[in-house]
């Protein structure tokens, strides 16, 4: 432990030779019910965690070549502290190396949750497979994923990493490949390649598939906070971090992961009378109303319900681009621009993808990326997608909009007759979409993440509403259980509280379904007690979807 990179207070940490940086630190969400005079500060939590890392480096698997970079801090109302770290090995990112240190209110160490307990030790970080070869492999994988469809302007950017997600840690290339499809819309895929043999380890889709007033497509007339600039109003909300919405003019970009072929504009919408949209898709500002409204309601949900100050918990607003691409049947959140992007749909399968639950879903990917950072493949990928479905649904319910009332149907507003059903996904019985899993099995991790998410979506419905037939908001649901049990729900508010705490405090990048059961039980214990009805119902709901 001779080489030291010291980035935070605490000489005890320096003595251990573990590097810690606050570069990605987000402000802690603190309960207003706590006494500010008695509550630890962010700086105190960092010092306490640094001391814990110094004292317990060996038990946490930290050695001199490794670094620990702070990603997030959560401080409970009783002063309990949770500091989340990403790990590096000889300055290379370690996939699956993240961990959370849990500290008592007085700063003493309690325990830690680690994405992997494997020893991170590589004899060399010199690859035997070249970067250009890794790039070529990734581009070929991108083409294969699109079934040979002609792709244009394909490019790839390899990065050396240590893969601790797939067995014994090894040196790997993480390559982000991007291209334009035949319609000129972006496609992207991340490919993980063994840097010694060139074998593909894993691959996953990278684009995660999704006080004026305005007349929207889906939500009726909605309130909007705007900015007056000269004689015109801008669709920019100064009360929510200056979140704004712009017109992408049906252009596309490939500025993903720093690879820029072109960038679509985000020309800020303006209006002279502060009454936006007509409710018709032909008016370009109508879709902008939906997008801005979705951002507002998502911001409000996370702040009012969970105390989270924006997607990044730093008070900064994101921005939206509408009218993106050519008949683009997608919407996505992109961390590289901290923005939401919406296609107009092709009119046959989908209409404009600016519905409220889609907005809440996609922006929740941003919350996940700033917290547990669930890997977008295997069971972790299913949990990533389910997290967005769960919170997108809770955003829709919390909005209380009679034109788009809350329900457990995902994307019901955007589907058209050519889609063949009335929603993208169904949380009460996910298999109704023809592909999703109702229950866990050993093969669930092999499904597309939008289908493996069914297990957690089903759990969430059972936890909130219970099993059997019931009517919620005028919609009839019938939710079965794998073990024939009867589950009595505890309500949506408690579902949201438990899942949010599990995501932000206990889950890590490699959390699978068994780990999600443990994380949500820990969250229920923290919030309601180990002997509570809520704790027992979490256990029963997981068992009802065969996660035991």
C-alpha positions in Angstrom: 0.0 0.0 0.0 2.7 2.4 -1.0 1.0 4.5 -3.7 -1.7 6.8 -2.3 -4.2 9.1 -4.1 -6.0 11.1 -1.4 -9.1 13.0 -2.3 -11.1 13.5 0.8 -10.5 14.3 4.5 -9.2 11.6 6.7 -5.5 10.7 7.3 -6.6 7.2 8.4 -7.7 6.6 4.9 -4.4 7.8 3.5 -2.6 5.3 5.7 -4.6 2.5 4.1 -3.6 3.5 0.6 -7.2 3.5 -0.8 -8.1 6.3 -3.2 -11.5 8.0 -2.7 -12.8 10.9 -4.8 -16.0 13.0 -4.3 -16.2 13.8 -8.0 -19.6 12.0 -8.5 -21.0 12.8 -5.1 -24.6 13.7 -4.9 -26.3 15.7 -2.1 -28.0 13.5 0.5 -31.7 13.4 0.6 -32.4 14.4 4.2 -35.7 14.1 6.0 -37.1 17.4 7.2 -38.4 15.6 10.3 -34.8 15.2 11.6 -33.1 17.8 13.8 -30.5 19.4 11.6 -28.4 20.2 14.6 -28.0 16.5 15.4 -27.9 15.1 12.0 -24.5 14.2 10.4 -23.5 16.2 7.4 -22.3 14.9 4.1 -18.7 15.8 5.0 -19.1 13.9 8.3 -20.5 10.9 6.5 -17.6 10.9 4.1 -15.1 11.1 6.9 -16.7 8.3 8.7 -16.8 6.1 5.6 -13.2 6.9 4.8 -12.2 5.8 8.3 -14.2 2.6 7.9 -12.5 1.9 4.6 -9.1 2.4 6.2 -9.9 0.1 9.1 -11.6 -2.6 7.1 -9.8 -2.5 3.7 -9.0 -6.2 3.9 -12.5 -7.4 4.7 -13.9 -5.2 1.9 -11.3 -6.7 -0.5 -9.6 -3.3 -1.0 -5.9 -3.5 -1.8 -3.2 -0.9 -2.7 -3.9 -1.0 -6.5 -7.6 -0.2 -5.9 -9.5 3.0 -5.6 -12.9 3.8 -4.3 -14.8 6.7 -5.9 -17.9 8.1 -4.1 -21.1 7.8 -6.1 -23.8 8.7 -3.7 -24.6 9.5 0.0 -27.8 8.8 1.8 -28.4 10.0 5.4 -31.4 8.7 7.2 -33.5 10.9 9.5 -32.0 9.1 12.5 -28.5 9.9 11.3 -27.7 6.5 9.9 -25.3 6.9 6.9 -24.9 5.0 3.7 -22.0 5.8 1.4 -21.9 4.2 -2.1 -18.7 3.7 -3.9 -17.5 2.6 -7.4 -14.2 0.7 -7.4 -11.2 1.0 -9.7 -8.2 -1.3 -10.2 -5.0 0.5 -11.3 -7.3 3.3 -12.4 -9.5 1.0 -14.5 -13.3 0.9 -13.8 -14.3 -2.4 -12.1 -17.7 -3.6 -13.4 -19.4 -5.1 -10.4 -16.9 -3.6 -8.0 -19.4 -1.2 -6.4 -20.3 -1.4 -2.7 -22.2 0.5 -0.1 -20.8 1.2 3.4 -23.5 1.4 6.2 -22.7 3.5 9.3 -24.5 4.0 12.6 -25.6 7.5 13.6 -22.4 7.9 15.6 -20.4 7.0 12.5 -19.3 3.5 13.5 -19.2 0.8 10.9 -22.2 -1.5 10.7 -21.8 -3.5 7.5 -21.4 -3.3 3.7 -23.2 -4.5 0.6 -20.9 -5.5 -2.2 -21.7 -6.3 -5.8 -18.9 -8.9 -5.8 -16.9 -10.6 -3.1 -14.3 -11.9 -5.5 -10.7 -10.9 -5.1 -9.7 -8.2 -7.6 -6.2 -9.1 -8.5 -4.9 -9.1 -12.1 -1.3 -9.9 -13.0 -1.3 -7.4 -15.8 -3.6 -4.7 -17.3 -2.0 -5.0 -20.7 -4.5 -6.4 -23.2 -3.7 -9.1 -25.7 -6.6 -8.1 -27.9 -6.1 -4.7 -29.5 -8.6 -1.9 -29.2 -9.4 -1.9 -33.0 -10.2 -5.6 -32.8 -12.5 -5.1 -29.9 -14.2 -2.2 -31.8 -14.7 -4.5 -34.8 -16.2 -7.2 -32.6 -18.6 -4.7 -31.1 -19.7 -3.3 -34.5 -20.3 -6.9 -35.7 -22.4 -7.6 -32.6 -24.4 -4.5 -33.2 -25.1 -5.6 -36.7 -26.0 -9.1 -35.6 -28.4 -7.7 -33.0 -30.3 -5.9 -35.8 -30.5 -9.0 -37.9 -28.3 -7.8 -40.7 -30.3 -4.6 -41.3 -28.1 -2.1 -43.1 -26.5 0.2 -40.6 -24.7 3.5 -41.5 -21.8 5.4 -40.0 -21.1 2.6 -37.5 -18.5 3.6 -34.9 -17.2 2.1 -31.7 -15.3 3.3 -28.7 -13.5 0.6 -26.6 -12.5 1.2 -22.9 -10.4 -1.1 -20.8 -12.2 -2.3 -17.7 -12.0 -5.1 -15.1 -15.0 -7.4 -15.4 -16.1 -8.7 -11.9 -19.6 -9.3 -13.0 -19.1 -12.6 -14.8 -17.1 -15.0 -12.6 -13.4 -14.6 -11.8 -12.3 -10.9 -12.4 -10.6 -10.4 -15.7 -9.4 -7.7 -18.0 -12.0 -6.7 -20.6 -12.9 -4.3 -23.3 -16.2 -2.5 -22.7 -17.0 -1.2 -26.2 -19.9 1.2 -27.0 -21.0 0.7 -30.6 -23.3 3.2 -32.3 -24.8 3.5 -35.8 -27.8 4.8 -37.8 -30.5 2.4 -38.9 -32.1 2.5 -42.4 -34.5 5.3 -41.2 -31.6 7.4 -39.9 -32.4 6.7 -36.2 -29.7 5.8 -33.7 -29.0 2.2 -32.5 -26.5 1.4 -29.9 -25.1 -1.6 -28.1 -22.4 -2.2 -25.4 -20.3 -5.3 -25.9 -18.0 -6.7 -23.2 -15.0 -8.6 -24.7 -12.3 -10.7 -22.9 -9.1 -8.6 -23.5 -7.0 -11.8 -23.4 -9.0 -14.1 -25.7 -11.3 -11.8 -27.7 -14.3 -13.8 -26.7 -17.6 -11.9 -26.1 -18.5 -12.0 -22.5 -21.8 -10.1 -22.6 -23.7 -7.5 -24.6 -26.7 -5.3 -24.1 -28.7 -2.5 -25.7 -27.4 0.9 -24.6 -30.4 3.1 -25.5 -32.8 2.1 -22.7 -36.0 0.7 -24.4 -39.5 4.3 -22.7 -47.3 29.2 -14.8 -48.7 28.9 -18.2 -50.8 26.1 -19.4 -50.6 23.6 -22.2 -53.0 21.4 -24.1 -51.4 18.1 -24.3 -51.9 15.0 -26.4 -52.6 12.6 -23.5 -53.1 14.6 -20.3 -55.6 17.3 -21.2 -54.8 20.9 -20.2 -52.0 21.0 -17.8 -50.2 23.7 -15.8 -46.7 24.7 -16.9 -44.0 26.9 -15.2 -42.3 28.9 -17.9 -39.7 31.7 -18.3 -40.4 35.1 -19.7 -37.6 36.4 -21.9 -38.2 39.7 -23.6 -41.7 39.5 -25.1 -41.7 35.7 -25.5 -42.2 32.9 -23.0 -39.7 30.0 -23.0 -40.7 26.4 -22.2 -38.1 26.4 -19.4 -39.1 25.8 -15.8 -37.1 27.9 -13.3 -38.7 26.1 -10.3 -37.4 22.7 -11.3 -33.7 23.3 -12.1 -34.4 25.1 -15.4 -35.7 21.9 -17.1 -36.6 22.8 -20.7 -38.0 21.2 -23.8 -36.7 21.7 -27.3 -37.6 20.7 -30.9 -35.2 18.1 -32.4 -36.6 19.0 -35.9 -36.8 15.2 -36.8 -33.1 14.9 -36.8 -30.9 12.4 -35.0 -27.6 12.4 -33.2 -25.0 9.9 -32.1 -23.4 11.8 -29.3 -23.6 8.8 -27.1 -20.6 7.9 -24.9 -18.6 10.7 -26.4 -18.9 9.4 -30.0 -20.4 12.3 -32.0 -21.4 11.9 -35.6 -24.0 14.6 -35.5 -26.2 16.3 -32.9 -29.8 16.9 -33.2 -30.9 20.4 -32.2 -32.9 21.1 -29.1 -34.3 24.4 -30.2 -36.1 25.8 -27.2 -39.9 26.2 -27.7 -41.2 29.7 -27.3 -44.7 31.2 -27.2 -46.2 34.7 -27.1 -49.2 34.1 -24.9 -48.0 31.3 -22.6 -50.7 29.0 -23.7 -49.0 26.0 -25.4 -50.2 23.4 -27.8 -53.6 22.6 -29.3 -54.0 18.9 -28.3 -53.3 17.9 -31.9 -50.1 16.2 -33.0 -49.9 18.5 -36.0 -49.0 21.3 -33.6 -45.3 20.7 -32.8 -45.6 22.3 -29.4 -48.3 19.9 -28.3 -45.9 17.0 -27.8 -43.6 19.5 -26.1 -46.4 20.1 -23.5 -46.6 16.4 -22.7 -42.8 16.1 -22.4 -42.5 19.1 -20.1 -45.4 18.0 -18.1 -43.9 14.5 -17.7 -40.7 16.0 -16.5 -42.5 18.2 -14.0 -44.5 15.4 -12.5 -41.5 13.1 -12.3 -39.5 15.8 -10.6 -42.3 16.4 -8.1 -42.8 12.7 -7.4 -39.2 12.1 -6.5 -38.9 15.4 -4.5 -42.3 15.3 -2.6 -42.3 11.6 -2.0 -38.7 10.6 -1.6 -36.9 13.9 -0.9 -34.8 13.6 -4.0 -33.9 17.0 -5.5 -34.0 16.2 -9.3 -32.9 13.1 -11.2 -29.3 13.5 -10.0 -30.3 14.7 -6.5 -28.3 17.8 -7.2 -31.1 20.3 -8.0 -30.1 20.4 -11.7 -32.8 20.0 -14.3 -32.6 17.8 -17.4 -33.9 18.7 -20.8 -36.2 17.1 -23.3 -36.1 16.8 -27.1 -39.3 16.0 -29.0 -39.8 15.2 -32.7 -36.6 13.2 -32.8 -35.8 11.0 -35.8 -38.0 9.7 -38.6 -41.1 7.9 -37.3 -39.0 6.9 -34.4 -40.7 4.2 -32.2 -38.7 4.9 -29.1 -38.0 7.2 -26.2 -34.9 7.1 -24.1 -32.9 8.7 -21.3 -29.2 9.4 -22.1 -26.8 10.1 -19.2 -24.3 11.7 -21.6 -26.6 14.6 -22.2 -28.6 14.3 -19.1 -31.7 14.5 -21.3 -34.9 12.8 -22.4 -35.5 12.2 -26.1 -38.9 11.3 -27.6 -39.8 9.9 -31.1 -43.0 10.7 -32.8 -43.9 7.0 -33.5 -44.9 5.6 -36.8 -48.6 6.3 -36.3 -49.4 2.6 -36.8 -47.7 0.9 -33.9 -47.0 3.9 -31.7 -48.1 7.5 -31.5 -45.8 10.2 -30.1 -44.0 8.5 -27.1 -44.5 11.4 -24.7 -47.0 9.9 -22.3 -46.6 10.5 -18.6 -45.7 6.9 -17.6 -43.1 6.7 -20.4 -41.5 10.0 -19.1 -41.5 8.7 -15.6 -40.0 5.4 -16.8 -37.2 6.8 -18.8 -36.2 9.5 -16.3 -36.1 6.8 -13.6 -33.3 5.1 -15.6 -31.4 8.3 -14.7 -32.1 7.8 -11.0 -30.9 4.2 -11.3 -27.7 5.3 -13.0 -27.0 7.7 -10.1 -27.7 5.1 -7.4 -27.5 1.3 -7.8 -26.5 1.5 -11.4 -28.0 -1.9 -12.1 -26.2 -3.5 -15.1 -28.4 -3.6 -18.1 -28.2 -7.3 -18.8 -29.3 -10.6 -17.1 -31.4 -10.4 -13.9 -29.9 -7.1 -13.0 -31.1 -5.7 -16.3 -34.6 -7.0 -15.6 -34.5 -5.2 -12.2 -33.3 -2.0 -14.0 -36.3 -2.1 -16.3 -38.7 -3.0 -13.6 -37.5 -0.1 -11.5 -38.4 2.3 -14.3 -41.8 0.6 -14.8 -42.5 0.7 -11.0 -41.6 4.4 -10.6 -43.2 5.4 -14.0 -46.4 3.9 -12.7 -46.1 5.6 -9.3 -45.5 8.9 -11.1 -48.6 8.4 -13.1 -50.7 7.7 -10.0 -49.2 10.6 -8.1 -50.0 13.1 -10.9 -53.8 12.5 -10.2 -54.6 13.5 -13.8 -58.2 12.5 -14.7 -57.3 12.5 -18.5 -54.5 10.0 -17.8 -55.4 8.3 -14.5 -52.9 6.0 -12.8 -52.9 2.3 -13.8 -50.7 -0.7 -13.9 -50.5 -0.7 -17.7 -47.2 0.5 -19.2 -47.5 2.8 -22.2 -51.2 2.4 -22.7 -51.6 5.9 -24.1 -49.0 5.5 -26.9 -50.0 2.2 -28.5 -52.0 2.1 -31.7 -54.2 -0.6 -33.3 -51.2 -1.9 -35.2 -49.5 -2.9 -31.9 -52.0 -5.7 -31.3 -52.7 -5.1 -27.7 -53.6 -2.1 -25.4 -50.3 -1.6 -23.5 -46.6 -2.3 -23.7 -46.6 -4.3 -20.5 -48.9 -5.5 -17.7 -47.8 -5.5 -14.1 -50.6 -7.7 -12.7 -49.8 -10.6 -15.0 -46.8 -9.7 -17.1 -47.2 -12.7 -19.4 -50.3 -11.1 -21.0 -47.8 -9.3 -23.3 -46.9 -12.7 -24.8 -43.2 -12.6 -23.7 -42.7 -11.4 -20.1 -42.1 -13.8 -17.2 -44.7 -13.9 -14.4 -42.4 -15.9 -12.1 -38.7 -16.4 -11.5 -36.9 -19.4 -12.9 -33.3 -20.1 -13.6 -33.7 -19.1 -17.2 -35.2 -15.6 -16.5 -31.8 -14.0 -16.8 -31.6 -15.2 -20.4 -34.6 -13.1 -21.5 -34.6 -9.6 -22.9 -34.5 -7.2 -20.0 -38.0 -5.9 -20.9 -39.3 -9.4 -20.4 -37.3 -10.5 -17.4 -38.6 -7.3 -15.7 -41.9 -9.1 -15.4 -40.9 -10.9 -12.2 -40.3 -7.6 -10.3 -43.3 -5.9 -11.9 -45.5 -8.7 -10.8 -44.0 -8.6 -7.3 -44.7 -4.8 -7.2 -48.3 -5.3 -8.1 -48.8 -8.0 -5.5 -47.1 -5.9 -2.8 -49.2 -2.8 -3.6 -52.5 -4.3 -4.5 -52.5 -8.0 -3.6 -53.5 -11.1 -5.5 -56.7 -12.2 -7.2 -59.2 -10.1 -9.1 -59.7 -6.4 -8.3 -60.7 -3.1 -9.9 -58.3 -0.2 -9.5 -59.2 3.1 -11.1 -61.8 1.5 -13.3 -59.4 -1.1 -14.7 -59.9 -4.8 -13.8 -56.8 -6.8 -12.8 -56.3 -10.5 -12.0 -53.0 -11.2 -10.5 -52.1 -14.9 -9.8 -49.4 -16.4 -7.6 -46.9 -19.1 -8.3 -47.5 -20.9 -5.1 -51.3 -20.5 -4.9 -51.0 -18.1 -1.9 -53.2 -15.1 -1.2 -51.3 -11.8 -0.9 -52.9 -8.8 0.7 -51.4 -5.6 -0.6 -49.9 -2.8 1.5 -50.6 0.1 -0.9 -48.6 2.0 -3.5 -47.0 4.5 -1.1 -45.3 1.7 0.8 -44.3 0.0 -2.4 -42.6 3.2 -3.5 -40.9 3.8 -0.2 -39.6 0.2 0.1 -38.3 0.0 -3.5 -36.7 3.5 -3.4 -34.8 2.7 -0.2 -33.7 -0.7 -1.6 -32.5 0.9 -4.8 -30.6 3.8 -3.1 -29.2 2.0 -0.1 -28.9 -1.7 -0.7 -28.9 -2.7 -4.3 -25.6 -2.7 -6.3 -24.8 -3.1 -10.0 -24.9 -6.9 -9.9 -28.1 -7.4 -7.7 -30.2 -10.3 -9.0 -33.7 -11.4 -8.0 -32.5 -13.1 -4.8 -30.5 -10.0 -4.0 -33.6 -7.8 -4.6 -35.6 -9.9 -2.2 -32.9 -9.3 0.5 -32.6 -5.6 -0.4 -36.4 -4.9 -0.2 -36.6 -6.9 3.1 -33.8 -4.8 4.5 -35.7 -1.7 3.4 -39.0 -2.9 4.9 -37.2 -3.7 8.1 -35.6 -0.2 8.2 -38.9 1.6 7.5 -41.5 -0.5 9.4 -39.7 -3.1 11.5 -38.6 -6.7 11.1 -41.8 -8.0 12.7 -44.1 -5.7 10.7 -46.9 -6.5 8.4 -45.0 -4.7 5.6 -41.9 -6.9 6.1 -44.0 -10.0 6.0 -45.9 -8.9 2.9 -42.6 -8.2 1.1 -41.5 -11.8 1.8 -44.9 -13.2 0.8 -45.0 -11.2 -2.5 -41.5 -12.4 -3.5 -42.5 -16.0 -2.7 -45.6 -15.5 -4.8 -43.4 -14.9 -7.8 -41.0 -17.8 -6.9 -38.2 -15.7 -5.4 -37.4 -17.4 -2.1 
